[in-house]
Amino acid sequence: MSKSKRNYREPGEIFDRYGADTLRWYFLANQPPWTSIRYSEQAIKDSIPEFLLRLWNVYSFFVIYANIDGFDPGEAVTGEVDQLTATQLATAATYRPAKDRSELDRWILSELNQTIATVIGEMDQYDNFNACRRITEFLDALSNWYVRRSRNRFWAKEKQAPAKLDAYWTLYECLLATSKLIAPFVPFVAETIWQNLASVYNGRAAESVHLCDYPEPTLDAIDESLSAQMHLLREITSLGRNARSAASLKVRQPLAKVEVILANSTHQAWLEQHVDLIAEELNVKAVQFAANADRYISYSVVPNFKRLGPRLGKNMPAVKKLLSSADGGVLLEELKSTGKVQVNLPDDTTFELDEEDIEVRLQAKEGWAAAQGQGVVVVLATELSPELISEGLAREVVRAIQEARKEQNCDFTDRIHVGIVTESEELCTSIEDSLSYIQNETLAERILFEPLAQGTSRKVSVAKHEMTVFIEVVP
């Protein structure tokens, strides 16, 4: 970036195009303070979906469903509410203590309070980069795990069900605390969120998020064991999706089973209590735990000769021989955990190698797809039976109907009639076999294999099967 060459946009243009908070977040969150600032308009633009847009989507989700269900904390919370702390929210009759809520609620509240403690510690050290990184990690957990795993509770028909209200109070508390937490970093977005979330108190709450005290962690809410367990579970599901992607298997295609191989069995008993969740996340029929991964995968260690040659010199052949006989799984685990491995030659010479020096390639054996993380290997069975293929088609039909709903601008709660026209007998059979599932997922009161006189139509391709979807909103 050069002032004389004018190879950058004026700040005012960046503010107008992307917003002042976007530029602030880019400088604070994307570059360590000990490095030179690298200005890039594309990088500024790319920072929007990672944090600001994701935060706004979580906030919008809460607002939409709170309005649908009539969740009004302003009426429920009595007394002093200036700061809208957890203690003040607890005066509501429907607000239950964290210990009485679901494991998922307790986990995200633990993550919230750990995040608050970490951010305060980092900012006390003037380390905005790692503070922002921790906030981003929390938002990822809130959006991609908590909200997604809680959707059925938000969608429950019984508006006063304790589990549904727990989900609302938990997400509301997280959003309030997050708006305070991010106020120094993105003041305008934080203020907008606070103004709306606090407006229901009709002037009883603080006028601005910038007039609130910075949040303090509730240490009693932190459960480090639960955090470690949920982190491992999320790692397993992430690796499973990576394995799917590597094998070109769509997420909607059900698979027979997943095998999980743990380096440490400390949390295995807890994971075994959550096999249904793992099966749902990875769209598999069975979850099993195995002792070793040798029957499913193999490793190959590939040295970077161009990089290692000048460093190792005459020791290169000896190091090559050691690497070829080394346990690739152990090397990969060390690289993932520490970023380096140590090689000891027979003459007691020692070399440290990093991820640029060697590449450990994991290769799944025929009929399997695999991925390895820190302390865990996840292996998916890739063979597809006719029943699994049929279920996969039904899920693709759900996707097609949901996209048709979106095109017709259906409200979240709209009930619909669906008409499907296709010449594919295989597709018709799949729909008939999964009719109840498709209706529940799409809010379809009925599905007919004929055109509908009213509504709209949309031609789609479902796994190479052509069909036309008709959507009609029920009055």
CORGIUR-V40088 format. One line per field, one symbol per residue. ss: DSSP state (a for helix, b for strand, c for the rest). psi: psi as a letter, one per 20 degrees, with the letter a starting at -180 (. if undefined). burial: # if it has 16 or more other C-alpha atoms within 10 Angstrom, else .. A space follows every 10 residues. Layout:
ss = ???
psi = ???
burial = ???
This chain:
ss = cccccccccc aaaaaaaaca aaaaaaaaac cccccccccc aaaaaaaaaa aaaaaaaaaa aaaaaaaaac ccaaaacccc cccccaaaac cccccccaaa ccaaaaaaaa aaaaaaaaaa aaaacccaaa aaaaaaaaaa aaaaaaaaaa aaaaaccccc caaaaaaaaa aaaaaaaaaa acccccaaaa aaaaaaaaaa acccccccaa acccccccaa accaaaaaaa aaaaaaaaaa aaaaaacccc ccccbbbbbb bbcccccaaa aaccaaaaaa aacbbbbbbb ccccccbbbb bbbcaaaaaa aaaaaaaaaa aaaaaccaaa aaaaaaaacb bbbbcccccb bbbbcccbbb bbbbcccbbb bbbccbbbbb bccccaaaaa aaaaaaaaaa aaaaaaaccc cccccbbbbb bbccaaaaaa aaacaaaaaa aacbbbbbcc cccccbbbbb bbccbbbbbb bbbcc
psi = pphhillqqq hhhgghgiqh hggghghhii pqijrqpopp hhhgghighh fghgghgggg gggghhhgik onhhhhprbp jgilrhhhhi iphioqqhhi rrhgghghhg gghhgggggg gghhjknhgh ghghgggghg gggiggggij hhghiqhohj pghghggghg hggggghhhh highgmhggg gggggghihi jlihrqhqhi jqqpqqqohh ipnhghgggh ggghgghghg hgggghjlpq hioqrgrppp ophpjgjggg hhikhhgggg hilrhqpqpq hrjhihrrqp poqnhhhhgh ghciighggg gghhiqohgg ghggghhijr qpporhjjpp qpqaiihqpo ppoqrpjqpq qpaojqpppp pipprhgggg hhghhhgggg ghhhgghjlq rhjpqrqppp oqiohggggg ghhkgggggg hjkphqpqlr qqhrbrqppr poljppqppp pppp.
burial = .......... ...#....## ########## #......... ...##.##.. ##.##..##. ##...#.... #.##..##.. ####.#..## ##.###.#.. #..####### ########## .#....#### ##.###.### ###..##..# ..##....#. ..######## ########## ###.###### #.###.##.. #..####.## ...##.#... ###..##.## .######### ####....#. ########## ##....##.. #...#####. ####.##.#. ..#..##.## #.#....#.. .....#..#. ..#....##. ######...# #......... ..#...#### .#.#...### ########## ##.....#.# ########## ##.##....# ....###### ##....##.# #......##. .###..#... ##...##..# .#....#### ###..
